[in-house]
Amino acid sequence: MKKTNANILVIDDQEDILFAAKMLLKKHFETIFTLNNPKNVIQLLAENDIDVVLLDMNYRIGFEDGREGLYFLKEIKTLSPKTIVILMTAFGKVETAVEGLKNGAFDYVLKPWENEKLLETVKQAVDESRKTRKKAEKETPAENYFIGESKTIQKAYSLGEKVAKTDANVLILGENGTGKFVMAHYIHQNSDRKNNAFVHVDLGSLNDNIFESELFGYAKGAFTDAKTDTAGRFENAQNGTIFLDEIGNVPLHLQSKLLQVIQTKTVTRLGESKARPLDVRIITATNLNLKEEVNQKYFREDLYYRINTMEITLPSLKERKEDKIPLAQFLLEKMISKYDRSEIIFSEKALEQIEKHAWNGNIREMENRIERAVILCENNTISASDLDLEQITAFENRDDIPLSDREKITIEKVLAKHDYNISKSAEELGLSRAALYRRMEKYTIKIPN
């Protein structure tokens, strides 16, 4: 029997599961990788072209809610969008697996699996991977980015293209949803490091207790769950780019550790004394006013100047009114491709709403609304009701309202909309749960009893 030329990765913390999966799959597919620690997936994806990942959803004894699986699903899809992910879960945890499907997983299999069912699912995933790759090959790099016509955004991207040719540290500023991740990726793709890893770290979602182990790695035995030597995010980005998102949320006592790595261009794993050399491009981003944070002693001045060799500010959609309709058309094409739909258009009423809506959540809000509309629309026409945009109040449209007040109002409205469900609210706002909790504390927003 001829094997299919495909690279399959199986991630599970149980060695017997890894052995059984490898024995089954290697009869049908060319290369099978296995990992017993999902944290090592970043490095493996950076070094290998993986078609399909079989990802277990639980890794720590006593923690069986599937949150780890969903976290690493997001990491894999960010690092390697063309890689197809199949979740593995126990019978009683199907609900979490379904949530994974909504977050980009291709399918799920129940453990213990039926061999024929597992093989068929992996074969379908490999076929999907082939289609995704062919579609990506047809696209030119320019088609992956929407720049627009406003002078402010064109100036930002021009600056991004120029700085990409250097190794200068870049600080990207802008409101939530203005495209800071996209700009960071644009810089990486236009640099000499584009064929190496682009590692995205959401610092806002990192608990203080795991900050060092996640970023700097750890040696076997460094703490209770440290069963193997593990590289951190900085090492995973070696020869490539590391994007430290929400850097303004790093607590003051951890900023010095980050500064040490950036200054010395070395990293020392927890439990080791040996410093490892780093060759990594550093891009950071925040929606905070870091100068004000420095003045208030919430952010170290020396760290601010280290990360800010070049500063790029991304404008809000309020400052890009001429780009609203073209951006909506760009996002619509993206969603048509994502859901493999036939041609869909906006109704005149929908376009009117898009043009007059405040878009306080910026590009992310628009993308979420359009994705929802593509799913709901009938007769291949998106109506105003499909977009479900709330009526704009005069208060929201006033330019004299401070950004902090607008952000507070937006958070309160989204929380109320979802009956104060933190997970759903954070998803709509494009924040991690931890980041949302911090903003609620900042604005003294409390959940009603």
C-alpha positions as CSV (number, residue, x, y, z in Angstrom):
1,M,0.0,0.0,0.0
2,K,1.4,3.4,-1.1
3,K,1.7,5.9,1.7
4,T,0.3,9.4,1.4
5,N,3.0,12.1,1.3
6,A,1.9,14.1,4.4
7,N,3.4,15.2,7.7
8,I,1.2,14.3,10.7
9,L,1.9,15.5,14.3
10,V,0.3,13.8,17.3
11,I,0.3,15.7,20.7
12,D,-0.6,13.9,23.9
13,D,0.9,13.6,27.3
14,Q,0.3,9.8,27.5
15,E,3.1,7.8,25.9
16,D,0.8,4.8,25.1
17,I,-1.5,7.1,23.1
18,L,1.4,8.5,21.1
19,F,2.8,5.0,20.4
20,A,-0.6,3.6,19.3
21,A,-1.3,6.6,17.1
22,K,2.1,6.4,15.5
23,M,1.9,2.6,14.8
24,L,-1.5,3.2,13.1
25,L,-0.7,6.3,11.1
26,K,2.8,5.4,9.9
27,K,1.3,2.6,7.7
28,H,-0.7,5.2,5.8
29,F,1.3,8.5,5.9
30,E,4.9,9.4,5.1
31,T,6.0,11.1,8.3
32,I,4.6,10.9,11.8
33,F,5.9,13.3,14.6
34,T,4.9,12.9,18.3
35,L,5.1,15.3,21.2
36,N,4.3,14.7,24.9
37,N,4.5,18.4,25.7
38,P,2.3,20.8,23.7
39,K,4.6,23.7,24.6
40,N,7.2,22.3,22.2
41,V,4.8,22.6,19.2
42,I,6.0,26.1,18.4
43,Q,9.6,25.0,17.8
44,L,8.5,21.9,15.8
45,L,6.2,24.0,13.6
46,A,9.0,26.5,13.0
47,E,11.3,23.7,11.8
48,N,8.8,21.4,9.9
49,D,5.9,21.8,7.5
50,I,3.1,20.0,9.2
51,D,-0.1,19.1,7.3
52,V,-2.3,17.8,10.2
53,V,-2.1,18.0,14.0
54,L,-3.9,15.6,16.3
55,L,-4.2,17.6,19.5
56,D,-5.3,16.2,22.9
57,M,-7.3,18.7,24.9
58,N,-6.0,18.0,28.5
59,Y,-2.5,17.8,29.8
60,R,-2.5,18.3,33.6
61,I,-3.9,15.9,36.2
62,G,-7.0,17.5,37.7
63,F,-7.5,20.0,34.9
64,E,-10.0,18.4,32.4
65,D,-11.9,21.4,31.1
66,G,-10.1,21.4,27.7
67,R,-8.9,25.0,28.1
68,E,-5.3,23.9,27.4
69,G,-6.3,22.3,24.2
70,L,-8.2,25.4,23.0
71,Y,-5.2,27.6,23.9
72,F,-2.8,25.5,21.9
73,L,-5.3,25.2,19.0
74,K,-5.2,29.1,18.8
75,E,-1.3,29.0,19.0
76,I,-1.1,26.4,16.1
77,K,-3.6,28.3,13.9
78,T,-1.7,31.6,14.5
79,L,1.8,30.1,13.8
80,S,0.7,27.9,10.9
81,P,-2.7,28.8,9.4
82,K,-2.4,26.1,6.7
83,T,-2.0,23.3,9.3
84,I,-5.3,21.5,9.9
85,V,-6.1,20.6,13.6
86,I,-8.1,17.6,14.8
87,L,-8.9,17.6,18.5
88,M,-8.9,14.4,20.6
89,T,-11.2,14.3,23.6
90,A,-12.9,11.9,26.0
91,F,-16.6,11.1,25.4
92,G,-17.8,13.4,28.2
93,K,-16.0,16.4,26.9
94,V,-17.6,16.8,23.5
95,E,-19.0,20.2,24.3
96,T,-15.5,21.7,24.7
97,A,-14.5,20.0,21.4
98,V,-17.4,21.7,19.7
99,E,-16.1,25.0,21.0
100,G,-12.8,24.1,19.4
101,L,-14.6,23.7,16.0
102,K,-15.9,27.2,16.3
103,N,-12.3,28.3,16.9
104,G,-10.8,26.8,13.8
105,A,-10.5,23.0,14.5
106,F,-11.3,20.8,11.5
107,D,-12.9,18.0,13.5
108,Y,-12.6,16.0,16.7
109,V,-12.2,12.3,17.5
110,L,-13.3,10.5,20.7
111,K,-10.8,8.5,22.8
112,P,-10.5,5.6,22.7
113,W,-10.8,6.0,19.0
114,E,-11.9,3.5,16.3
115,N,-9.0,3.0,13.9
116,E,-11.1,3.3,10.7
117,K,-12.8,6.5,12.0
118,L,-9.5,8.1,13.0
119,L,-7.9,7.2,9.6
120,E,-10.8,8.6,7.6
121,T,-10.8,11.8,9.6
122,V,-7.0,12.3,9.1
123,K,-7.3,11.6,5.4
124,Q,-10.1,14.2,5.1
125,A,-7.9,16.6,7.0
126,V,-4.9,16.0,4.7
127,D,-7.2,16.7,1.7
128,E,-8.3,19.9,3.4
129,S,-4.7,20.9,4.0
130,R,-3.9,20.4,0.3
131,K,-6.8,22.7,-0.7
132,T,-5.8,25.3,1.8
133,R,-2.2,25.3,0.5
134,K,-3.2,25.5,-3.1
135,K,-5.5,28.5,-2.3
136,A,-2.6,30.2,-0.4
137,E,-0.2,29.7,-3.3
138,K,-2.5,31.5,-5.7
139,E,-2.6,34.6,-3.4
140,T,0.0,37.2,-3.7
141,P,1.4,38.7,-0.5
142,A,-0.3,42.0,-1.2
143,E,-3.7,40.3,-1.2
144,N,-3.2,39.3,2.4
145,Y,-3.1,42.9,3.7
146,F,-5.5,45.8,3.4
147,I,-3.8,49.1,3.6
148,G,-6.4,51.6,2.4
149,E,-6.3,55.2,1.0
150,S,-6.1,57.3,4.2
151,K,-2.8,59.1,4.6
152,T,-2.4,58.0,8.2
153,I,-2.5,54.3,7.4
154,Q,-0.4,54.6,4.3
155,K,2.3,56.5,6.3
156,A,2.2,53.7,8.9
157,Y,2.6,50.9,6.4
158,S,5.3,52.8,4.5
159,L,7.2,53.1,7.8
160,G,6.6,49.4,8.5
161,E,8.1,48.5,5.1
162,K,11.2,50.6,5.7
163,V,11.9,49.4,9.2
164,A,11.3,45.7,8.1
165,K,14.7,45.8,6.3
166,T,16.5,46.5,9.5
167,D,16.7,44.7,12.9
168,A,15.4,47.7,14.9
169,N,13.0,47.0,17.7
170,V,9.5,48.3,16.8
171,L,6.7,49.5,19.1
172,I,3.3,49.4,17.5
173,L,0.6,51.7,19.2
174,G,-3.1,51.8,18.5
175,E,-6.5,51.2,19.9
176,N,-7.9,47.6,20.3
177,G,-8.7,46.1,16.9
178,T,-6.7,48.5,14.7
179,G,-4.5,45.7,13.3
180,K,-1.4,45.7,15.4
181,F,-0.9,41.9,14.9
182,V,-1.3,42.4,11.1
183,M,1.3,45.2,11.1
184,A,3.8,43.0,13.1
185,H,3.3,40.2,10.6
186,Y,3.6,42.6,7.7
187,I,7.0,43.7,9.0
188,H,8.1,40.1,9.5
189,Q,7.0,39.1,6.0
190,N,8.9,42.0,4.4
191,S,12.1,41.3,6.4
192,D,15.1,39.0,5.7
193,R,13.7,36.8,8.5
194,K,10.4,35.9,6.7
195,N,11.3,32.3,6.2
196,N,11.9,31.8,9.9
197,A,9.5,31.7,12.8
198,F,7.0,34.4,13.7
199,V,6.1,33.8,17.3
200,H,3.1,35.7,18.8
201,V,2.9,36.1,22.5
202,D,-0.2,37.6,24.2
203,L,1.4,39.0,27.3
204,G,-2.0,40.0,28.6
205,S,-3.1,36.4,29.0
206,L,0.1,35.2,30.7
207,N,-0.3,34.6,34.4
208,D,2.5,36.0,36.5
209,N,3.4,32.5,37.8
210,I,4.1,31.2,34.3
211,F,5.6,34.4,32.7
212,E,9.2,33.3,33.0
213,S,8.7,29.7,32.1
214,E,6.7,30.6,29.0
215,L,9.0,33.3,27.7
216,F,12.4,32.0,28.8
217,G,11.9,28.2,29.0
218,Y,12.9,25.9,31.8
219,A,15.1,22.9,32.7
220,K,13.9,19.5,33.7
221,G,13.1,19.6,37.4
222,A,13.0,23.4,37.7
223,F,9.5,23.0,39.2
224,T,6.9,20.3,39.9
225,D,5.5,19.9,36.4
226,A,8.9,20.4,34.6
227,K,9.3,16.9,33.2
228,T,11.5,17.8,30.2
229,D,13.9,20.5,29.2
230,T,11.7,23.0,27.4
231,A,12.5,26.0,25.2
232,G,10.6,29.3,25.8
233,R,9.1,31.6,23.3
234,F,12.2,33.6,22.7
235,E,14.2,30.5,21.8
236,N,11.4,29.3,19.6
237,A,11.7,32.6,17.6
238,Q,15.5,32.1,17.1
239,N,16.5,33.7,13.7
240,G,12.9,34.9,13.3
241,T,10.6,37.5,15.0
242,I,8.9,37.5,18.4
243,F,5.8,39.7,18.7
244,L,5.1,40.7,22.3
245,D,1.5,41.8,22.3
246,E,0.0,43.9,25.1
247,I,3.4,44.7,26.6
248,G,1.8,47.5,28.6
249,N,0.1,44.9,30.8
250,V,3.4,43.3,32.0
251,P,3.6,43.9,35.8
252,L,6.5,46.2,36.9
253,H,8.3,43.4,38.8
254,L,8.6,41.3,35.6
255,Q,9.6,44.1,33.3
256,S,13.2,44.0,34.6
257,K,13.4,40.3,33.5
258,L,12.2,41.2,30.1
259,L,14.6,44.1,29.9
260,Q,17.6,41.8,30.8
261,V,16.8,39.6,27.8
262,I,16.4,42.5,25.4
263,Q,19.6,44.2,26.6
264,T,21.9,41.2,26.6
265,K,20.3,39.3,23.7
266,T,20.5,36.2,25.8
267,V,18.0,34.1,27.6
268,T,18.5,31.8,30.7
269,R,16.0,29.0,31.2
270,L,14.5,28.6,34.7
271,G,16.6,26.1,36.6
272,E,19.8,26.8,34.6
273,S,22.7,29.2,34.9
274,K,23.8,29.1,31.3
275,A,22.8,32.1,29.2
276,R,21.8,31.1,25.6
277,P,22.5,33.6,22.8
278,L,19.5,35.0,20.9
279,D,19.2,36.3,17.4
280,V,15.6,37.5,17.4
281,R,13.8,40.5,16.0
282,I,11.6,42.1,18.7
283,I,8.3,43.8,17.9
284,T,6.0,44.9,20.7
285,A,2.5,46.4,20.8
286,T,0.1,48.0,23.2
287,N,-3.1,50.1,23.3
288,L,-1.9,52.1,26.3
289,N,-0.2,55.4,26.3
290,L,3.3,54.1,27.4
291,K,4.7,57.6,27.9
292,E,2.0,58.3,30.4
293,E,2.5,54.8,32.0
294,V,6.2,55.8,32.3
295,N,5.3,59.1,33.9
296,Q,3.0,57.3,36.4
297,K,5.8,54.8,37.2
298,Y,3.8,51.9,35.9
299,F,6.3,51.1,33.1
300,R,10.0,51.2,33.2
301,E,11.6,54.1,31.3
302,D,14.6,52.0,30.3
303,L,12.4,49.2,28.9
304,Y,10.3,51.8,27.0
305,Y,13.4,53.1,25.2
306,R,14.7,49.6,24.5
307,I,11.6,48.5,22.7
308,N,11.0,51.9,21.0
309,T,13.8,52.2,18.5
310,M,11.0,52.8,16.0
311,E,7.4,53.7,16.8
312,I,4.4,53.1,14.5
313,T,1.0,54.3,15.4
314,L,-2.1,52.8,13.8
315,P,-5.1,55.0,13.3
316,S,-8.6,54.1,14.5
317,L,-11.4,53.6,11.9
318,K,-12.7,57.0,13.1
319,E,-9.6,58.5,11.5
320,R,-10.0,56.4,8.4
321,K,-13.6,57.2,7.3
322,E,-12.7,56.8,3.6
323,D,-11.5,53.3,4.2
324,K,-14.6,51.9,5.8
325,I,-16.4,50.6,2.7
326,P,-13.2,49.3,0.9
327,L,-12.2,47.6,4.2
328,A,-15.7,46.0,4.5
329,Q,-15.4,44.7,0.9
330,F,-11.9,43.3,1.6
331,L,-13.2,41.5,4.8
332,L,-16.2,40.2,2.9
333,E,-14.0,38.6,0.3
334,K,-11.9,37.1,3.0
335,M,-15.1,35.5,4.7
336,I,-16.4,34.3,1.3
337,S,-13.2,32.4,0.8
338,K,-13.1,31.1,4.4
339,Y,-16.6,29.7,4.2
340,D,-16.3,28.7,0.5
341,R,-19.5,30.7,-0.3
342,S,-20.5,31.9,-3.8
343,E,-20.5,35.6,-4.5
344,I,-22.1,37.7,-1.7
345,I,-22.8,41.5,-1.8
346,F,-23.8,44.2,0.7
347,S,-27.3,45.7,0.3
348,E,-27.4,49.6,0.0
349,K,-28.8,49.8,3.6
350,A,-26.0,47.6,4.9
351,L,-23.4,49.9,3.2
352,E,-25.1,52.9,4.8
353,Q,-24.8,51.4,8.2
354,I,-21.2,50.4,7.7
355,E,-20.4,54.0,6.7
356,K,-22.1,55.7,9.6
357,H,-21.3,53.2,12.4
358,A,-18.8,54.4,15.0
359,W,-16.7,51.1,14.9
360,N,-15.3,51.7,18.4
361,G,-13.9,48.1,18.2
362,N,-12.2,49.1,14.9
363,I,-11.2,46.4,12.3
364,R,-11.8,43.5,14.7
365,E,-15.4,44.6,15.3
366,M,-16.0,45.0,11.6
367,E,-14.5,41.6,10.9
368,N,-16.7,39.9,13.5
369,R,-19.9,41.6,12.3
370,I,-19.2,40.7,8.6
371,E,-18.3,37.1,9.5
372,R,-21.6,36.8,11.3
373,A,-23.5,38.4,8.4
374,V,-21.9,35.9,5.9
375,I,-23.2,33.0,8.0
376,L,-26.7,34.4,8.4
377,C,-27.4,36.1,5.0
378,E,-29.9,34.8,2.5
379,N,-30.1,35.2,-1.2
380,N,-26.4,36.1,-1.2
381,T,-27.1,39.6,0.0
382,I,-26.1,41.0,3.4
383,S,-28.9,43.1,4.8
384,A,-28.6,45.7,7.6
385,S,-30.2,43.3,10.0
386,D,-27.6,40.6,9.2
387,L,-24.9,43.0,10.4
388,D,-26.8,43.6,13.7
389,L,-25.2,47.0,14.3
390,E,-26.6,48.9,17.2
391,Q,-28.0,52.4,16.6
392,I,-25.2,54.9,17.2
393,T,-25.8,57.3,19.9
394,A,-24.8,61.0,19.7
395,F,-22.6,60.4,22.7
396,E,-20.6,57.6,21.0
397,N,-20.0,59.8,17.9
398,R,-18.7,62.8,19.7
399,D,-15.0,63.4,19.1
400,D,-14.5,65.1,22.5
401,I,-15.1,61.9,24.5
402,P,-11.8,60.5,25.7
403,L,-10.7,57.1,24.4
404,S,-10.7,55.6,27.9
405,D,-14.4,56.6,28.4
406,R,-15.3,55.1,25.0
407,E,-13.5,51.9,25.9
408,K,-15.3,51.7,29.2
409,I,-18.7,52.2,27.6
410,T,-18.0,49.6,24.9
411,I,-16.9,47.0,27.6
412,E,-20.0,47.7,29.7
413,K,-22.3,47.3,26.6
414,V,-20.7,44.0,25.5
415,L,-20.8,42.6,29.1
416,A,-24.5,43.5,29.4
417,K,-25.2,42.0,25.9
418,H,-23.8,38.7,27.0
419,D,-25.3,38.8,30.5
420,Y,-21.8,39.3,32.0
421,N,-20.4,36.1,30.5
422,I,-16.7,36.8,30.6
423,S,-15.6,34.3,27.9
424,K,-18.2,35.5,25.3
425,S,-17.6,39.2,26.1
426,A,-13.8,38.8,25.8
427,E,-14.2,37.0,22.5
428,E,-16.3,39.8,21.0
429,L,-14.0,42.4,22.3
430,G,-10.9,40.5,21.0
431,L,-9.4,40.3,24.4
432,S,-8.1,37.4,26.6
433,R,-10.2,36.7,29.8
434,A,-7.3,38.0,31.9
435,A,-7.0,41.2,29.8
436,L,-10.8,41.8,30.2
437,Y,-10.7,41.3,33.9
438,R,-7.8,43.9,34.1
439,R,-9.8,46.5,32.2
440,M,-12.9,45.8,34.4
441,E,-10.7,46.5,37.4
442,K,-9.2,49.6,35.8
443,Y,-12.7,51.1,35.1
444,T,-14.2,49.7,38.3
445,I,-16.8,47.7,36.3
446,K,-18.5,45.1,38.5
447,I,-20.6,42.1,37.7
448,P,-24.1,42.6,39.2
449,N,-25.2,40.1,41.9
